[in-house]
Amino acid sequence: MARIDKEEEQAVLKVLRSGELCRYGPEESTVAAFEKGIAEKFGVKHALATNGGTASLIVALYAAGVGLGDEVIISGYTWIATPSAVVIANAVPIIAEIDESLSIDPDDIEAKITPRTKAIIPVHMLGMPSDMPRIKALAEKHNLVVIEDCAQAMGASVNGKRVGTYGDIGCFSLQQSKILITGEGGVVITDDDDLYDRARMAHDAGNLWGISKQSQAAFPGMNFRMDEIRGAVASVQLTRLDDYLQNTKIRNAKLRHAIADVDGIEMRKCHDEDGDCNLSVAFFLPTPDLAVKFGEAMGKHGVGGGPMYTHGNGDRHVYPNWHYILEKRTYHPNGLPYSHPAYEGKIHYSDRMCPRTLDYLSRAVCIGIQPDMTDEAIDKTANAIRLAARDIL
Ligand SMILES: Cc1ncc(COP(=O)(O)O)c(C=O)c1O
């Protein structure tokens, strides 16, 4: 089935014909309906639609009161939007190692906590859940806020509990490459009434819709509102979530089964196989050099592949390529947040500061799984992996 189908078309047409494109126009807003649907699906009190995953992260950081003087621990493997959002909130990103699950290593989180640490942002990359029970326990022990970056992982879970509901706030993206899509779009979820009020203020230029003037939540915000057209698409997309995940699950299992007896490759660890969105099959080669050769050999057998990180490959999912973060650049020459006296730390970034992250990613080969991947495509991929292993290992 196409990712965008007749139902989305009809829902969008309905909005266009109504002439009410902003959520505050119609009596029955599509954005409000989407938020209601998300809150029900995730079993949370509040969902707030935004216009992107980056916007969601910024809203969450503002809602949590993260700002000047604060440090936020994030994963060394994430899209550049995660550290960028932290800097935009005037806090300092502290980059932590990942482990064999390709998500943030809780031991390294703990090693990097300082008196300035305010929040942790675990990122559920490629739809794979981070070790949320441990991260949550760490946060409770050190009194830290947890903001989950679930941009790539709508529907993932750990021990039956969905990611996005472990942290104080969960942030999702609906951008074109994600599980549910509106082109651009996002949503934040929380059970906390105050965080929700603050998130609403942050995402809506400090508008006081339904928030009393006396409320502590009142402060100037941005405009990260979702519009009715996207609300309409998002509401339909949400009805497709379970099917999407079922389809990736079947295909992922088929591919993994087909390569289960290949010697010399080691599957990446997952904190909960049942809670994986199954968007990829990733495995490690013994060395980075072998991973490069393995990718080349797969290419010869008709399927593109290769390590997730090679030095200088420019992929902004991997921290050495976040040059404007590592060089502490910001939009203004005053150098905030790094230079402000409220920040008492002395952060020094280097492209080699998380060697284990680089080791894992430079040895990892990752195959993307699509919900409509055909049996032929799965067989062809499995075959290329088997032949590459025969040629190289
Ligand atoms: C892990 C992660 N965080 C945040 C984002 C930002 O989402 P958006 O592009 O919707 O702003 C993305 C998008 O690619 C992402 O992959």
The ligand as an SDF file (V2000), in Angstrom:
LIG
                    3D

 16 16  0  0  0  0  0  0  0  0999 V2000
   16.7850   11.0830   15.9150 C   0  0  0  0  0  0  0  0  0  0  0  0
   16.1390   12.2930   15.3250 C   0  0  0  0  0  0  0  0  0  0  0  0
   15.8590   13.3390   16.1230 N   0  0  0  0  0  0  0  0  0  0  0  0
   15.2610   14.4390   15.6420 C   0  0  0  0  0  0  0  0  0  0  0  0
   14.9240   14.5460   14.3180 C   0  0  0  0  0  0  0  0  0  0  0  0
   14.3180   15.8190   13.8260 C   0  0  0  0  0  0  0  0  0  0  0  0
   13.0520   15.6570   13.2510 O   0  0  0  0  0  0  0  0  0  0  0  0
   12.5150   16.6820   12.1710 P   0  0  0  0  0  0  0  0  0  0  0  0
   13.2660   16.4490   10.9050 O   0  0  0  0  0  0  0  0  0  0  0  0
   11.0650   16.3460   12.0470 O   0  0  0  0  0  0  0  0  0  0  0  0
   12.7130   18.0460   12.6920 O   0  0  0  0  0  0  0  0  0  0  0  0
   15.1870   13.4930   13.4470 C   0  0  0  0  0  0  0  0  0  0  0  0
   14.8330   13.5850   12.0220 C   0  0  0  0  0  0  0  0  0  0  0  0
   15.4700   13.0070   11.1670 O   0  0  0  0  0  0  0  0  0  0  0  0
   15.8170   12.3240   13.9550 C   0  0  0  0  0  0  0  0  0  0  0  0
   16.1070   11.2910   13.1840 O   0  0  0  0  0  0  0  0  0  0  0  0
  1  2  1  0
  2  3  1  0
  2 15  2  0
  3  4  2  0
  4  5  1  0
  5  6  1  0
  5 12  2  0
  6  7  1  0
  7  8  1  0
  8  9  2  0
  8 10  1  0
  8 11  1  0
 12 13  1  0
 12 15  1  0
 13 14  2  0
 15 16  1  0
M  END
$$$$
